[in-house]
């Protein structure tokens, strides 16, 4: 899951070297935290959060195949 978010985020931002994805796993869920350069936050979130919502939808679909619960935080 971490790699999926990294690939998507690197394709969207101007500074792909500053994309960092951290993963915290518990018994119930996995929390992924996406950190990008301050200038690129708007590109990852998109107008009215549409791009962030799309990334979360893709992530949710990939997680459901593995029967896991995954959430994404964007910073």
Backbone as JSON Lines, residues from 0, in Angstrom:
{"i":0,"aa":"X","n":[0.81,-1.19,0.0],"ca":[0.0,0.0,0.0],"c":[0.86,1.26,0.0]}
{"i":1,"aa":"X","n":[1.92,1.22,0.77],"ca":[2.81,2.37,0.89],"c":[3.4,2.74,-0.47]}
{"i":2,"aa":"X","n":[3.81,1.74,-1.23],"ca":[4.41,1.98,-2.53],"c":[3.39,2.57,-3.5]}
{"i":3,"aa":"X","n":[2.15,2.12,-3.41],"ca":[1.09,2.63,-4.28],"c":[0.89,4.12,-4.06]}
{"i":4,"aa":"X","n":[0.81,4.54,-2.82],"ca":[0.62,5.96,-2.51],"c":[1.83,6.77,-2.97]}
{"i":5,"aa":"X","n":[3.02,6.22,-2.78],"ca":[4.24,6.91,-3.21],"c":[4.26,7.15,-4.71]}
{"i":6,"aa":"X","n":[3.91,6.14,-5.48],"ca":[3.92,6.26,-6.95],"c":[2.91,7.3,-7.41]}
{"i":7,"aa":"X","n":[1.73,7.27,-6.85],"ca":[0.7,8.23,-7.23],"c":[1.13,9.65,-6.86]}
{"i":8,"aa":"X","n":[1.63,9.84,-5.65],"ca":[2.02,11.18,-5.19],"c":[3.19,11.73,-5.99]}
{"i":9,"aa":"X","n":[4.17,10.89,-6.29],"ca":[5.33,11.36,-7.06],"c":[4.92,11.82,-8.46]}
{"i":10,"aa":"X","n":[3.89,11.21,-9.02],"ca":[3.42,11.61,-10.35],"c":[2.7,12.96,-10.32]}
{"i":11,"aa":"X","n":[2.19,13.35,-9.18],"ca":[1.39,14.58,-9.08],"c":[2.2,15.82,-8.74]}
{"i":12,"aa":"X","n":[3.27,15.67,-7.97],"ca":[3.97,16.82,-7.4],"c":[5.11,17.33,-8.27]}
{"i":13,"aa":"X","n":[5.56,18.56,-7.97],"ca":[6.7,19.15,-8.68],"c":[8.03,18.7,-8.09]}
{"i":14,"aa":"X","n":[8.02,18.36,-6.8],"ca":[9.24,17.92,-6.1],"c":[9.08,16.47,-5.65]}
{"i":15,"aa":"X","n":[9.24,15.5,-6.55],"ca":[9.01,14.1,-6.18],"c":[10.01,13.57,-5.14]}
{"i":16,"aa":"X","n":[11.16,14.22,-5.0],"ca":[12.14,13.77,-4.02],"c":[11.7,14.04,-2.58]}
{"i":17,"aa":"X","n":[10.75,14.95,-2.4],"ca":[10.3,15.32,-1.06],"c":[9.06,14.55,-0.62]}
{"i":18,"aa":"X","n":[8.63,13.58,-1.4],"ca":[7.48,12.76,-1.04],"c":[7.92,11.7,-0.04]}
{"i":19,"aa":"X","n":[7.26,11.66,1.12],"ca":[7.57,10.68,2.15],"c":[6.27,10.05,2.61]}
{"i":20,"aa":"X","n":[6.24,8.73,2.63],"ca":[5.07,8.0,3.11],"c":[5.5,7.15,4.3]}
{"i":21,"aa":"X","n":[4.85,7.36,5.44],"ca":[5.13,6.56,6.61],"c":[3.93,5.67,6.89]}
{"i":22,"aa":"X","n":[4.2,4.52,7.48],"ca":[3.16,3.52,7.7],"c":[3.15,3.09,9.16]}
{"i":23,"aa":"X","n":[1.97,3.14,9.77],"ca":[1.78,2.66,11.14],"c":[0.7,1.6,11.11]}
{"i":24,"aa":"X","n":[1.03,0.41,11.59],"ca":[0.09,-0.7,11.52],"c":[-0.33,-1.12,12.93]}
{"i":25,"aa":"X","n":[-1.63,-1.28,13.09],"ca":[-2.19,-1.84,14.32],"c":[-2.98,-3.09,13.93]}
{"i":26,"aa":"X","n":[-3.61,-3.71,14.91],"ca":[-4.39,-4.9,14.6],"c":[-5.59,-4.59,13.73]}
{"i":27,"aa":"X","n":[-6.22,-3.42,13.95],"ca":[-7.44,-3.08,13.22],"c":[-7.19,-2.45,11.87]}
{"i":28,"aa":"X","n":[-6.18,-1.57,11.77],"ca":[-6.0,-0.82,10.54],"c":[-4.55,-0.42,10.32]}
{"i":29,"aa":"X","n":[-4.3,0.08,9.12],"ca":[-3.01,0.63,8.76],"c":[-3.22,2.1,8.43]}
{"i":30,"aa":"X","n":[-2.41,2.97,9.02],"ca":[-2.5,4.4,8.77],"c":[-1.28,4.81,7.96]}
{"i":31,"aa":"X","n":[-1.52,5.36,6.77],"ca":[-0.45,5.88,5.93],"c":[-0.46,7.39,6.03]}
{"i":32,"aa":"X","n":[0.7,7.99,6.25],"ca":[0.82,9.44,6.32],"c":[1.66,9.9,5.14]}
{"i":33,"aa":"X","n":[1.08,10.73,4.29],"ca":[1.76,11.26,3.11],"c":[2.22,12.67,3.41]}
{"i":34,"aa":"X","n":[3.52,12.9,3.29],"ca":[4.1,14.22,3.51],"c":[4.75,14.68,2.22]}
{"i":35,"aa":"X","n":[4.38,15.88,1.77],"ca":[4.94,16.46,0.55],"c":[5.46,17.86,0.85]}
{"i":36,"aa":"X","n":[6.14,18.46,-0.1],"ca":[6.63,19.82,0.06],"c":[5.44,20.77,0.23]}
{"i":37,"aa":"X","n":[5.62,21.84,1.01],"ca":[4.5,22.76,1.22],"c":[3.89,23.31,-0.06]}
{"i":38,"aa":"X","n":[4.7,23.49,-1.09],"ca":[4.18,24.01,-2.36],"c":[3.34,22.98,-3.11]}
{"i":39,"aa":"X","n":[3.5,21.71,-2.78],"ca":[2.8,20.65,-3.49],"c":[1.55,20.13,-2.78]}
{"i":40,"aa":"X","n":[1.25,20.63,-1.61],"ca":[0.09,20.13,-0.86],"c":[-1.19,20.33,-1.64]}
{"i":41,"aa":"X","n":[-1.34,21.48,-2.26],"ca":[-2.53,21.77,-3.06],"c":[-2.7,20.84,-4.24]}
{"i":42,"aa":"X","n":[-1.59,20.43,-4.84],"ca":[-1.65,19.51,-5.98],"c":[-2.12,18.13,-5.56]}
{"i":43,"aa":"X","n":[-1.74,17.72,-4.37],"ca":[-2.13,16.4,-3.88],"c":[-3.59,16.39,-3.4]}
{"i":44,"aa":"X","n":[-4.03,17.51,-2.84],"ca":[-5.4,17.59,-2.35],"c":[-6.38,17.88,-3.49]}
{"i":45,"aa":"X","n":[-6.04,18.8,-4.36],"ca":[-6.9,19.13,-5.49],"c":[-8.04,20.04,-5.09]}
{"i":46,"aa":"X","n":[-8.78,20.49,-6.11],"ca":[-9.93,21.37,-5.86],"c":[-11.0,20.6,-5.11]}
{"i":47,"aa":"X","n":[-11.42,21.17,-4.0],"ca":[-12.44,20.59,-3.13],"c":[-12.1,19.16,-2.7]}
{"i":48,"aa":"X","n":[-10.8,18.85,-2.68],"ca":[-10.35,17.55,-2.2],"c":[-10.58,16.4,-3.15]}
{"i":49,"aa":"X","n":[-10.8,16.69,-4.42],"ca":[-11.12,15.64,-5.38],"c":[-9.98,14.65,-5.6]}
{"i":50,"aa":"X","n":[-8.75,15.15,-5.7],"ca":[-7.62,14.26,-5.94],"c":[-7.34,13.41,-4.7]}
{"i":51,"aa":"X","n":[-7.42,14.03,-3.53],"ca":[-7.23,13.26,-2.29],"c":[-8.29,12.17,-2.17]}
{"i":52,"aa":"X","n":[-9.51,12.49,-2.52],"ca":[-10.6,11.51,-2.47],"c":[-10.34,10.37,-3.45]}
{"i":53,"aa":"X","n":[-9.84,10.7,-4.64],"ca":[-9.54,9.68,-5.64],"c":[-8.41,8.76,-5.17]}
{"i":54,"aa":"X","n":[-7.38,9.34,-4.56],"ca":[-6.27,8.53,-4.04],"c":[-6.79,7.59,-2.96]}
{"i":55,"aa":"X","n":[-7.64,8.11,-2.08],"ca":[-8.2,7.27,-1.01],"c":[-9.08,6.16,-1.59]}
{"i":56,"aa":"X","n":[-9.8,6.44,-2.66],"ca":[-10.65,5.42,-3.28],"c":[-9.8,4.29,-3.87]}
{"i":57,"aa":"X","n":[-8.73,4.64,-4.54],"ca":[-7.83,3.62,-5.11],"c":[-7.2,2.81,-3.99]}
{"i":58,"aa":"X","n":[-6.8,3.49,-2.93],"ca":[-6.19,2.81,-1.78],"c":[-7.19,1.87,-1.11]}
{"i":59,"aa":"X","n":[-8.42,2.32,-0.98],"ca":[-9.45,1.49,-0.37],"c":[-9.73,0.24,-1.21]}
{"i":60,"aa":"X","n":[-9.74,0.4,-2.53],"ca":[-9.97,-0.74,-3.42],"c":[-8.82,-1.75,-3.31]}
{"i":61,"aa":"X","n":[-7.6,-1.26,-3.25],"ca":[-6.45,-2.16,-3.12],"c":[-6.45,-2.85,-1.75]}
{"i":62,"aa":"X","n":[-6.87,-2.14,-0.72],"ca":[-6.91,-2.72,0.62],"c":[-8.01,-3.76,0.75]}
{"i":63,"aa":"X","n":[-9.12,-3.54,0.06],"ca":[-10.22,-4.5,0.16],"c":[-9.86,-5.84,-0.48]}
{"i":64,"aa":"X","n":[-8.99,-5.82,-1.46],"ca":[-8.54,-7.06,-2.08],"c":[-7.76,-7.91,-1.08]}
{"i":65,"aa":"X","n":[-7.07,-7.23,-0.15],"ca":[-6.29,-7.92,0.88],"c":[-7.04,-8.01,2.2]}
{"i":66,"aa":"X","n":[-8.3,-7.57,2.2],"ca":[-9.16,-7.58,3.38],"c":[-8.53,-6.84,4.55]}
{"i":67,"aa":"X","n":[-8.05,-5.63,4.28],"ca":[-7.45,-4.78,5.29],"c":[-8.18,-3.44,5.31]}
{"i":68,"aa":"X","n":[-8.0,-2.7,6.38],"ca":[-8.53,-1.34,6.47],"c":[-7.36,-0.38,6.46]}
{"i":69,"aa":"X","n":[-7.37,0.56,5.53],"ca":[-6.27,1.49,5.37],"c":[-6.83,2.91,5.34]}
{"i":70,"aa":"X","n":[-6.2,3.83,6.06],"ca":[-6.56,5.23,6.0],"c":[-5.35,6.04,5.56]}
{"i":71,"aa":"X","n":[-5.62,7.18,4.93],"ca":[-4.55,8.04,4.41],"c":[-4.68,9.42,5.01]}
{"i":72,"aa":"X","n":[-3.59,9.9,5.61],"ca":[-3.5,11.27,6.11],"c":[-2.52,12.02,5.24]}
{"i":73,"aa":"X","n":[-2.9,13.23,4.84],"ca":[-2.04,14.05,3.98],"c":[-1.55,15.25,4.78]}
{"i":74,"aa":"X","n":[-0.24,15.46,4.76],"ca":[0.36,16.6,5.49],"c":[1.19,17.41,4.56]}
